[in-house]
C-alpha cells in the first residue's frame, strides 16, 4: 500500500473511518464490497485466488492502480491497520 499518494490514502482512510464500506457478499473465490463516496456507490471486488482488487470507479478504470476505495477495503479487511503502521 506504500505506492499510493497521501491524498488517496487520506480519502480511503476517511471512507473506512466513517463506516462507509460494507461487505455485500463473500464466497470461496471473491468478496464483494460497496463503498459510499462522493455521493456515489462504488463496488470493489477482492479476488481471493489472484489476491487482487478491482473497483468500478473512474480512477481505477483509467489508471489501473489502487484507488481510495480499494485502500479503504484493504483497511477494512485488516481491521484498520495500515502496513506501514
N, C-alpha and C positions, 0 to 999 in steps of 0.2 A: 504494500500500500504506500510505499515511500515515494513513488514516482508521480504522485498526484500533486497538483498545485494546492497551496494553502487555501485558496478560495473554494475549490472543490471539496476539500476536507472539511472546511468550516460549514459549508452548506449541508453536507452529508451528516456531520455531527449534530446539527440542529434538527434535521429531519428525524434522526434517531432519538435525540433527547426529548423532543416534543411528542414522541409516540405516534408519528405519522406513518409508521410502517407496520404492516400486519402480514402474517403468513396466511395465504389463502388455501394452499393445498400442498401436500408432500407425499411422494411415493418413493419407490426404491431408486428411481433414476433421477428425479428432479424435485426441486422445491420452488413454489411459485409465491411471489410476494406482490403486494400492492403498496404503493408509496404515494402519499398526497404531497404535492409540491407545486408551488406557483399556481394554485387554483386548478391543477390538473391531477389526474390519477395516472401514475406510470406503473408498468409491470416489469418486474425483474424476475428472471428465471435463473436458478442455480442448477447447473448440470453436475450431478454428483460423480458421474463416471469420468467426464472430462475435467472435472474440478474447474469449471469456467462459469462466468456470469454473462448475461445478456440483458439489455434494457431496451425499451421501446422509445426512449427519448431521442430528441434530435442530436444532442451532443454525442451520444454513443453511436448513433447511426452514421454520423458524418466522420467522426474521428476514430471509431472503433477502439476507444480507450475507456477505462473505467470512469464513470460519471459519479456525481454526488449520490445518486440513487443506489448505485452498486456499493459505494462506500458505506452508506447508511445500512444497507443489507448486511455487509460484512461485519459492521459493528453489532448489529442485531444478533447475528449468528455467534459472535464471540462474547456476547454478554456485555458489550460496551467497551471492551478493551482494544485499543489500537496496538498493532505490532510494535510500534516504536515506544510505547509507554513503559 
